[in-house]
Structures are given as C-alpha cells and as structure tokens.
Amino acid sequence: MNRHIFTLLRPHQWLKNVFVFMPLFFDRHATDWCYVWPCTVAFVAFCLTASGVYCFNDIHDAASDRQHPVKRMRPVASGSVSKPTAYTLMCILWVAAFTLLTFCCPITPHTTLTSPHSPLTSYHSPLTSYHSPLTSYLLLIYIILNLAYSVKLKQIALLDVFIIATGFVLRIMVGGQSAGIALSHWIVLTTFLLALFLALAKRRDDAVIHQSSGSILRKNITRYSLEFLDLSIAMLGGVTIVCYVLYTVSDEVVARTGSQHLYATSVFVLAGILRYMQLTFVDRRSGSPTKVLLHDHFIHLCIAGWIAAFAIILYT
C-alpha cells in the first residue's frame, strides 16, 4: 500500500476504537469467543468507518491544513494523494465496513435475559446472537455526525467537543449491540465524561498556540480562553473521578460483583487523570490524546494496573 494512502487512514487513531470492547470486558465475556468474535468484527468495521471519515475531513480541510505548521503534511493537503483518490478510498472503506457487518456477523433473534454478574451491563441475547441491523445504523449515525462536524459543527465552540464525546459513546454502543450486551447508565456516563475531558484538553493545546503566536488553528478557538478551559478541564476531571468512585461503592455494584473492594481500582483512574492534567497544564502536551496514550509510560502503568485490578475482581 502506498505509504501516503496508509497515512491518510490515520491508523494510530484506531486506538480510540478499543472502546468497542469495553462492554465485553465489563460483562465478563472477554475470554468468550462467541462474544469476542462479533466485537472484533465491529472493531474492524469501526476502524474502516473512522478512516473513511478521516479521508473526508482531509479533503474538506485541505486548504486550511496547508496553513497549519503540522497539518500541511497531511496527504491531501500536501498533494501526495489527490482528492479523487481520497474520495474513492473513502467510499471503499465505508462499503467494506457495512459489508463486513452484514456478512461476518449472523443476524439471529434476540432473547431478553438478565445478567447475574455484570457490574456495568446486562445482556439481552444468547451466545449465538451476534449482530442486529442497529449496529449498522449506529455506524451510519457516526458517519453523518462526523460529516456534519467536518463541514460546519466543529466551528461551534462547545458543540464540537460534545460531538467528539458522543463519538466515543457510539463506539461502546456499537460494541454492546454487536455482542448483544445492553449498556447501563454507568458505562455511558463515564465514557462521555472522560471523552469530554480529553477533548477539552486537546482544545487547550490549540488555545496555548493561539495565545503565544496568534495563529488561529481552528475557527472557534477564539471562543475558548485558557481560563475557561482550565476551569472546565479541572471540573470534568473531578466529576469523572467522583462518578467512577460512586460507581465502585454503589450497593448495586457490590451486590453484582460480590466484592466490596472494587473501590481499589479508583486509585488507577485518579492517577491516570491527574497524570493527564499534569501533561496538559505543566508539559502542554495534550494536543493529541492518542499520541499521549501511545507514548506516556506512566499512563501505560495506570491503564495496565486498572485492567489487572478489574480483571482480578471480575474474573477470579
């Protein structure tokens, strides 16, 4: 594959789509192939869908990207990939995503069940029920929402970060729907708050550049001040932590897990959020959450510790 086309797909951004597997993990089916398979198909389909969105975004923003010190190197902006080629690739990716969902996950009737063990979710389908048309509809909603975001909505301050956070909620909904796992309000609320926190931290990076150089990297950056973003990020970081802690000590979760020690996982969540705030306020390295998650070893330890602690409580 031409390296410029591969760059256009932004494969490093596929890390975000790991959220598709969250319902699987919390519902104690992370080792059950009958559930892992449909979630894996949904993950690949979401990666293809998201890459198609990136193609459209690069096409639409080519002119403005050429004025950006970093984005000007994007394949379409730099001329490495032509707009017709990018449009063709976009269509191929979306067709492949919906084809994958249609033919790799059999559609079977759903049966409503009650989960006897899940702290965050309940499931409503037997092991053989992998896929419903709603999974495809959710992907379509993601495409439409992001096309509107690329064309107009990203220019509206606050609405832009709420759309980004909604995209992460759609990811877990696709994962849950593909495996027949119904999501609870806990997983939806926590995911939305965390994604909103990360999106605002990314906006702060743009605001810092605007304040120091006067460069307007996005049209709505004048509607974000450092004071506003600092307060918003601090507030959301606190709300996210409180929401998670309340979840871990709730009677419902204690009853379903059979353990009163789930609160111990809060240490890793607290450490991870504080570390990200340190990177945002002290190091000013919050411009790309994906790159931070890929390269920051402290956050790697927080995530690994959280997964290990949760896995011990849920699976042993």
C-alpha positions in Angstrom: 0.0 0.0 0.0 1.2 3.5 -0.9 2.6 5.0 2.4 0.7 8.2 1.8 -2.6 6.4 1.5 -1.8 4.5 4.6 -1.1 7.8 6.4 -4.4 9.1 5.1 -6.2 6.3 7.0 -4.6 7.5 10.3 -4.1 4.0 11.7 -2.8 5.4 15.0 -6.3 6.8 15.7 -7.7 3.3 15.6 -6.6 3.1 19.3 -9.8 5.0 20.1 -11.9 2.2 18.8 -10.8 -0.1 21.6 -13.8 1.3 23.4 -15.8 -1.1 21.3 -14.5 -3.9 23.6 -15.5 -2.2 26.9 -18.9 -3.8 27.2 -17.3 -7.2 26.6 -14.8 -6.7 29.4 -17.3 -5.5 31.9 -19.8 -8.2 31.2 -17.2 -10.9 31.9 -17.1 -12.2 28.3 -13.6 -11.1 27.4 -12.5 -14.7 27.1 -15.6 -16.0 25.4 -15.1 -16.4 21.7 -18.8 -16.3 21.0 -18.7 -12.7 22.2 -15.2 -11.7 21.2 -15.8 -12.5 17.5 -18.7 -10.1 16.9 -16.9 -7.4 18.9 -13.8 -7.9 16.8 -15.8 -7.6 13.6 -17.4 -4.4 15.0 -13.9 -3.1 15.9 -12.6 -3.6 12.4 -15.8 -2.1 10.9 -15.4 0.9 13.1 -11.8 1.4 12.1 -12.7 1.3 8.4 -15.6 3.7 9.0 -13.4 6.1 11.0 -10.7 6.1 8.3 -13.3 7.0 5.7 -14.3 9.9 7.9 -10.7 11.0 8.1 -10.5 10.9 4.3 -13.4 13.2 4.0 -12.1 15.5 6.7 -8.7 15.8 4.9 -10.4 16.5 1.6 -12.7 19.2 3.1 -9.9 20.8 5.2 -7.1 20.6 2.6 -7.0 24.4 2.0 -6.9 25.3 5.7 -4.5 22.4 6.5 -1.9 24.0 4.2 -1.7 26.9 6.5 -1.1 24.7 9.6 2.6 24.0 10.6 1.9 20.3 11.1 -1.3 19.5 9.2 0.1 20.8 6.0 2.0 17.5 5.8 -1.3 15.5 5.6 -1.5 13.5 2.3 -4.3 15.6 0.6 -3.1 18.9 1.8 0.5 18.2 0.6 -0.7 16.8 -2.7 0.6 13.3 -2.0 -2.9 11.9 -2.5 -5.3 13.5 -4.9 -8.9 14.4 -3.9 -10.5 11.9 -6.4 -8.3 9.2 -4.9 -9.2 10.1 -1.4 -13.0 10.2 -2.3 -12.6 6.7 -3.9 -10.8 5.4 -0.8 -13.5 6.8 1.4 -16.3 5.1 -0.4 -14.4 1.8 -0.5 -13.8 1.9 3.3 -17.4 2.6 4.1 -18.7 -0.1 1.7 -16.2 -2.6 3.3 -17.3 -1.7 6.8 -21.0 -2.3 6.2 -20.3 -5.4 4.1 -18.2 -6.8 7.0 -21.0 -6.3 9.5 -23.6 -7.8 7.1 -21.7 -11.0 6.2 -19.4 -11.7 9.1 -22.0 -11.5 11.9 -25.1 -13.6 11.5 -28.4 -11.9 12.4 -30.4 -14.0 14.8 -33.4 -13.2 17.1 -32.7 -11.7 20.4 -33.9 -13.1 23.7 -34.1 -10.8 26.7 -32.1 -12.0 29.7 -30.9 -10.5 33.0 -27.2 -10.5 33.7 -26.5 -12.2 37.0 -22.9 -10.9 37.3 -22.2 -7.7 35.4 -21.4 -4.6 37.4 -21.8 -2.2 34.4 -24.0 -4.0 31.9 -26.7 -6.6 31.4 -27.1 -8.7 28.3 -30.1 -9.4 26.3 -29.1 -12.1 23.8 -27.9 -15.7 23.7 -24.3 -16.5 22.7 -25.4 -17.2 19.1 -26.9 -13.7 18.7 -24.1 -11.5 17.4 -25.5 -8.8 15.2 -28.6 -6.7 14.5 -29.2 -4.0 11.9 -28.9 -1.5 14.7 -25.1 -1.9 14.7 -25.1 -0.7 11.1 -27.4 2.2 11.9 -25.1 3.3 14.7 -22.2 3.3 12.3 -24.3 5.4 9.9 -25.1 7.8 12.7 -21.4 8.1 13.4 -20.7 8.9 9.7 -23.5 11.5 9.4 -22.5 13.1 12.7 -18.8 13.4 11.7 -19.6 14.7 8.2 -21.7 17.5 9.8 -18.8 18.0 12.2 -16.3 18.4 9.4 -18.4 20.7 7.3 -19.8 23.0 9.9 -20.3 21.9 13.5 -16.6 21.9 14.5 -16.7 25.6 14.1 -19.2 25.9 17.0 -17.4 26.1 20.4 -18.5 23.5 23.0 -20.7 21.7 20.4 -17.6 20.5 18.8 -16.2 18.7 21.9 -19.7 17.3 22.8 -19.8 15.7 19.3 -16.3 14.2 19.9 -17.5 12.8 23.2 -20.7 11.4 21.6 -18.5 9.6 19.1 -16.9 7.6 22.0 -20.4 6.7 23.3 -21.3 5.4 19.8 -18.2 3.2 20.0 -19.3 1.4 23.1 -22.9 1.2 21.8 -21.6 -0.5 18.7 -19.6 -2.9 20.8 -22.6 -3.6 23.1 -25.0 -4.0 20.3 -22.8 -6.3 18.2 -22.4 -8.7 21.1 -25.9 -8.4 22.4 -24.9 -6.6 25.6 -27.1 -3.8 26.9 -25.3 -0.9 28.3 -26.1 0.7 31.7 -26.0 4.4 32.5 -22.7 3.9 34.3 -20.6 2.9 31.3 -22.3 5.5 29.1 -21.9 8.4 31.5 -18.3 7.6 32.5 -17.3 7.2 28.8 -18.9 10.5 27.9 -17.3 12.4 30.7 -13.8 11.0 30.1 -14.0 11.7 26.4 -15.2 15.3 27.0 -12.3 15.8 29.4 -9.8 14.7 26.8 -11.4 16.8 24.0 -11.2 19.9 26.2 -7.6 19.2 27.0 -6.9 19.0 23.3 -8.6 22.4 22.7 -6.4 23.8 25.4 -3.3 22.9 23.4 -4.8 24.9 20.4 -5.6 27.8 22.8 -2.0 27.9 24.0 -0.7 28.1 20.5 -3.2 30.8 19.7 -2.2 32.8 22.7 1.5 32.5 22.1 1.7 33.0 18.4 -1.6 34.5 17.4 -2.2 31.6 15.0 -5.8 30.5 14.6 -5.6 26.8 14.1 -9.4 26.4 14.2 -12.0 29.0 13.6 -13.7 28.6 17.0 -10.5 28.8 19.1 -11.3 32.5 19.9 -14.3 31.2 21.8 -12.0 29.2 24.1 -9.8 31.0 26.6 -7.2 29.4 28.8 -9.0 30.4 31.9 -12.3 28.8 30.7 -10.5 25.6 29.5 -8.5 25.3 32.7 -11.7 25.5 34.8 -13.6 23.2 32.6 -10.9 20.5 32.5 -10.5 20.7 36.3 -14.2 20.4 36.8 -14.6 17.5 34.4 -11.6 15.7 35.8 -13.2 15.9 39.3 -16.7 14.9 38.1 -15.3 11.9 36.2 -13.4 10.7 39.3 -16.4 11.2 41.6 -18.7 9.4 39.2 -16.3 6.5 39.0 -15.8 6.3 42.8 -19.6 6.4 43.4 -20.0 3.6 40.9 -17.4 1.4 42.7 -19.1 1.8 46.1 -22.7 1.6 45.0 -24.8 -1.2 46.6 -25.8 -2.5 43.1 -22.2 -3.0 42.1 -21.2 -4.6 45.4 -24.1 -7.0 45.1 -23.3 -7.9 41.5 -19.6 -8.4 41.9 -19.8 -10.0 45.3 -16.9 -7.8 46.4 -16.5 -4.6 48.4 -13.0 -4.0 47.1 -13.8 -2.6 43.7 -13.1 0.9 45.0 -9.4 -0.1 44.9 -9.5 0.4 41.1 -10.2 4.1 41.7 -6.5 4.6 42.5 -5.5 4.0 38.9 -8.3 6.2 37.5 -7.3 9.0 39.8 -3.6 8.6 38.9 -4.4 8.5 35.2 -6.5 11.6 35.2 -4.0 13.5 37.4 -1.2 12.5 35.1 -3.1 13.7 32.0 -3.8 17.0 33.8 -0.1 17.3 34.5 0.7 16.7 30.8 -1.9 19.3 29.9 -1.1 22.1 32.4 2.6 21.6 33.1 4.1 20.0 30.0 1.5 21.3 27.5 1.4 18.0 25.6 -2.4 17.4 25.3 -2.7 18.2 21.6 -3.0 14.6 20.6 -4.6 12.3 23.2 -3.9 9.3 21.1 -0.2 10.0 21.0 -0.2 10.6 24.7 -1.8 7.2 25.3 0.7 5.6 23.0 3.9 7.1 24.4 3.4 8.1 28.0 4.7 5.2 30.2 3.0 6.5 33.4 -0.4 6.3 31.8 0.5 2.9 30.4 1.1 1.7 34.0 -2.2 3.3 35.1 -4.2 1.5 32.4 -2.4 -1.8 33.0 -3.0 -1.6 36.7 -6.6 -0.7 36.3 -7.2 -3.6 33.9 -5.4 -6.0 36.1 -7.2 -4.9 39.2 -10.6 -5.1 37.5 -9.8 -8.4 35.9 -8.9 -9.9 39.3 -12.2 -8.7 40.8 -14.4 -9.7 37.9 -12.8 -12.9 36.6 -11.4 -14.6 39.8 
